[in-house]
């Protein structure tokens, strides 16, 4: 136990996780019809609905690159010193598939790359090796890829349980998704339940024998794990299993319940323990070494509750055979690191093929006689196997393929150097829910017709030129310097998290926000920019007044760069990248400002759920009371102890829900009442300066309503933006003049980030 206690001194585990599968899928009902059997044999008998089918040009390397590109989106590539590639679908008897991935993703040359094989257990072997490495080198990171294509042959018994998939994971110390615990139970036996000789493209399998071994080894590994870890069944909240077919997993879980005398658990609880983890497998099919970790991604993406702090039991089985049982604990804040929308979009947008297309894909053969071969182009994500030439596999990035095939590419390159990309992102007003939204309470906010505009042009010098005229800042940074700046800011943010720094110490100059946003985007997408870019940022939003200028700056810069590089970034991915940047400014961003800048309109947000509302058409005025003496981050820090009170959180939530009902009912009298109640709560937590309180009291005395629309201030006389609702335009004019404030004309903006 002493050794385990030493291991426990540092958490190691999964920091990021991304799944990828083929862009084509076959509905098993289509296969059943072609085979002359009932679809229920597959749907009920296997628990399977669809299976992914890779086209020509899609192999373990292209799939691995697509998954890893997503998993590395916010990781410094310089930290990756080990790449472990697990597969039983190897493409070369000598060269590791991971070396192709290493080159295509431009990983650092100081990096070990190894391919691992032991049937479906290989992914777990890679993870256990990575954990040992990280305990010795906690400042490094490991990229683990498990990638396979399951093939059994046309009209074979295993045909319906084919599939393809990849799980790419960055493992690190202090992981943000899952801390893997050091205890495990492991067994190896020399058996022949599944194997594929070198001369065969398809595996041989004794299905019944393999299923029996799967259950026998589960029991053996579980009992050893249980003895070492001193944990019982009830100590685990969820369970992930290697998934050849979902029905086998359901049987395995029943077996685990039985040997632990838990058969009488409510059926709903039994289902909850495994069903979310099976959702992706049901529509992807078998993915061999990747399947256990696709199961984990499925659980994290589809659980019907926040599972922070929950323990997951993992059963890994690889025919031949090696099996292992181990566990991990989900980390607080794990949801911020998930690729849920990317995964759902990936699965939702697959093309469903007919039987003839499936058979055509299956029968395609790569040249094995040494002849050269051009591979037909299909949808394969960002990478494809383009040809086999002189016995070598030649891979290409899709963007490079498009360019090389275009006779006008050189001409277009010259034209694009002078072309401007101009993107505007709107500011926002929070109608209700300031501060409380950070703690998961609802908020209402709307976009307004004031903008931050980012303009990007190509430069001949390979540097980034920042022209931030509003901040009187002009600078040039190389890409290396941009990376160093980003890392320096992140280190200061980590010290803020530990309590060593104030949030104001993280970004010491306002212009660093745009620079950090550019750095995050470039590194997260592994952008290689052969030419430089010039970024100009202009704003008609008052800075530091609670109108979302930081969010609008980040979103406009990131979207402009994306458009300039002709990248199609899913909105949810752009949001997550922008959230990382905004945290540098505010400490712990709720993401509300970013949602408004991205989507526009009026939004009701609770947690990560966002609903669109009609933009209120009541008479509104925005009054600028001046830039607060304290930043948003400082205000959040100051009032955070107050929000430990459940009662206070509930009071904020009740006001926001009341306002939401008034908005949907178009009851402006109730809207005014909600604004007044919201103002009282903001005064209670101490973020409305006395001078601003006096101004709002004057508005209320004349029959109107008003409230601050941002974080406010915890010192000084200025409170930033104040929303005033009244039909008396002259009242607003006279009172603002009396208090030395100015009125900013605004209206709602239905558009989010858009071309300017």
FENGI-V240506 format. One record per backbone hydrogen bond with DSSP energy under -0.5 kcal/mol. NH is the residue of the N-H (numbers start at 1). CO is the residue of the C=O. Records with the same first field share a line. If there is no record, write none. Layout:
BEGIN
NH = CO ; CO
END
This chain:
BEGIN
5 = 1
6 = 2
7 = 3
8 = 4
9 = 6
10 = 7
13 = 172
14 = 178
15 = 13 ; 170
16 = 170
18 = 168
20 = 166
25 = 351
26 = 51
28 = 49
30 = 27
31 = 27
32 = 28
33 = 29
34 = 30
35 = 31
36 = 32 ; 33
37 = 32
41 = 38
42 = 39
43 = 39
44 = 40
45 = 40
46 = 42
47 = 42
48 = 42
49 = 282
50 = 282
51 = 26
52 = 284
53 = 24
58 = 55
59 = 57
63 = 59
64 = 60
65 = 61
66 = 62
67 = 63
68 = 64
69 = 65
70 = 66
71 = 67
72 = 68
73 = 70
75 = 72
77 = 75
79 = 76
80 = 77
81 = 79 ; 141
82 = 141
83 = 112
84 = 143
85 = 83 ; 114
86 = 84 ; 145
87 = 116
99 = 96
100 = 96 ; 97
101 = 97
102 = 98
103 = 99
104 = 100
105 = 101
106 = 103
107 = 102
108 = 77
111 = 109
112 = 81
114 = 83
116 = 85
118 = 119
121 = 118
122 = 119
124 = 121
125 = 121
126 = 122
127 = 123
128 = 124
129 = 125
130 = 126
131 = 127
132 = 128
133 = 129
134 = 130
135 = 131
136 = 132
137 = 133
140 = 137
141 = 79
142 = 171
143 = 82
144 = 142 ; 169
145 = 84
146 = 167
147 = 86 ; 145
148 = 165
150 = 163 ; 286
151 = 149
156 = 153
159 = 156
161 = 158
162 = 159
163 = 150
164 = 284
165 = 148
166 = 20
167 = 146
168 = 18
169 = 144
170 = 16
171 = 142 ; 169
172 = 13
173 = 138 ; 140
174 = 11
177 = 14
178 = 14
179 = 329
180 = 12 ; 178
181 = 327
185 = 325
187 = 323
189 = 321
191 = 189 ; 320
195 = 204
200 = 197
203 = 151
204 = 195
206 = 193
207 = 205
210 = 206
211 = 207
212 = 208
213 = 209
214 = 210
215 = 211
216 = 212
217 = 213
218 = 214
219 = 215
220 = 216
221 = 217
222 = 218
223 = 219
224 = 220
225 = 221
226 = 222
227 = 223
228 = 224
229 = 225
230 = 226
231 = 226
235 = 232
236 = 233
237 = 311
238 = 311
239 = 273
240 = 313
242 = 315
244 = 242
247 = 46
248 = 245
249 = 245
250 = 246
251 = 247
252 = 248
253 = 249
254 = 250
255 = 251
256 = 252
257 = 253
258 = 254
259 = 255
260 = 256
261 = 258
262 = 257
265 = 262
270 = 266
271 = 267
272 = 268
273 = 269
274 = 270 ; 271
275 = 271
278 = 274 ; 275
279 = 275 ; 276
282 = 278
283 = 279 ; 280
284 = 280
285 = 281
286 = 162
290 = 287
291 = 288
293 = 290
294 = 290
295 = 291
296 = 292
297 = 293
298 = 294
299 = 295
300 = 296
301 = 297
302 = 298
303 = 299
307 = 305
309 = 330
310 = 307
312 = 328
313 = 238
314 = 326
315 = 240
316 = 314 ; 324
318 = 322
321 = 318
322 = 318
323 = 187
324 = 316
325 = 185
326 = 314
327 = 183
328 = 312
329 = 179
330 = 310
331 = 177
334 = 331
336 = 333
337 = 334
338 = 335
343 = 339
344 = 340
345 = 341
346 = 342
347 = 343
348 = 344
349 = 345
350 = 347
351 = 23
353 = 25 ; 351
358 = 354
359 = 355
360 = 356
361 = 357
362 = 358
363 = 359
364 = 360 ; 361
373 = 388
375 = 386
380 = 378
383 = 380
384 = 396
385 = 57
386 = 384 ; 394
387 = 394
388 = 373
389 = 392
392 = 389
394 = 387 ; 392
395 = 393
396 = 384
398 = 382
401 = 397
402 = 398
403 = 399
404 = 400
405 = 401
406 = 403
407 = 405
409 = 406
412 = 408
413 = 409
414 = 410
415 = 411
416 = 412
417 = 413
418 = 414 ; 415
419 = 416
421 = 456
422 = 420
423 = 421 ; 454
424 = 754
425 = 452
427 = 448 ; 450
428 = 547
429 = 446
430 = 709
431 = 429 ; 444
432 = 444
436 = 434
437 = 433
438 = 435
439 = 436
440 = 437
441 = 436
443 = 605
444 = 432
445 = 603
446 = 429
447 = 601
448 = 427
449 = 747
450 = 448
452 = 425
453 = 538
454 = 423
455 = 536
456 = 421
457 = 534
458 = 416 ; 419
459 = 532
463 = 461
464 = 477
465 = 463 ; 533
466 = 464 ; 475
467 = 465 ; 535
468 = 466 ; 473
469 = 467
470 = 537
471 = 468
472 = 469
473 = 468
475 = 466
477 = 464
482 = 478
483 = 479
484 = 480
485 = 481
486 = 482
487 = 483
488 = 484
489 = 485
490 = 486
491 = 487
492 = 488
493 = 489
494 = 490
495 = 491
496 = 492
497 = 493
498 = 494
499 = 495 ; 496
500 = 495
501 = 495
505 = 502
506 = 503
507 = 503
508 = 506
512 = 509
513 = 510
515 = 511
516 = 512
517 = 513
518 = 514
519 = 515
520 = 516
521 = 517
522 = 518
523 = 519
524 = 520
525 = 521
526 = 523
527 = 522
529 = 527
530 = 528
532 = 459
533 = 463
534 = 457
535 = 465
536 = 455 ; 534
537 = 467
538 = 453
540 = 451
545 = 542
552 = 548
553 = 549
554 = 550
555 = 551
556 = 552
557 = 553
558 = 554
559 = 555
560 = 556
561 = 557
562 = 558
563 = 559
564 = 560
565 = 561
566 = 563
567 = 562
569 = 567
570 = 568
574 = 570
575 = 571
576 = 572
577 = 573
578 = 574
579 = 575
580 = 576
581 = 577
582 = 578
583 = 579
584 = 580 ; 581
585 = 581 ; 582
586 = 582
587 = 583
588 = 586
595 = 591
596 = 592
597 = 593
598 = 594
599 = 595
600 = 596
601 = 749
602 = 613
603 = 445
604 = 611
605 = 443 ; 603
606 = 609
609 = 606
611 = 604
613 = 602
620 = 618
621 = 724
622 = 744
623 = 621 ; 722
624 = 622 ; 742
625 = 623 ; 720
628 = 544
629 = 715
635 = 631
636 = 632
637 = 633
638 = 634
639 = 635
640 = 636
642 = 639
643 = 639 ; 640
644 = 641
645 = 642
646 = 644
649 = 645
650 = 646
651 = 647
652 = 648
653 = 649
654 = 650
655 = 651
656 = 652
657 = 653
658 = 654
659 = 655
660 = 656
661 = 657
662 = 658
663 = 659
664 = 660
665 = 661
666 = 662 ; 663
667 = 662
668 = 666
671 = 667
672 = 668
673 = 669
674 = 670
675 = 671
676 = 672
677 = 673
678 = 674
679 = 675
680 = 676
681 = 677
682 = 678
683 = 679
684 = 680
685 = 681
686 = 683
687 = 682
689 = 687
693 = 689
694 = 690
695 = 691
696 = 692
697 = 693
698 = 694
699 = 695
700 = 696
701 = 697
702 = 698
703 = 700
704 = 699
705 = 725
707 = 723
709 = 721
713 = 687
720 = 626
721 = 545
722 = 623
723 = 707
724 = 621
725 = 705
726 = 619 ; 724
729 = 727
732 = 728
733 = 729
734 = 730
735 = 731
736 = 732
737 = 733
738 = 734
739 = 735
740 = 736 ; 737
741 = 736
742 = 624
744 = 622
745 = 743
749 = 447
753 = 597
754 = 424
756 = 422
END
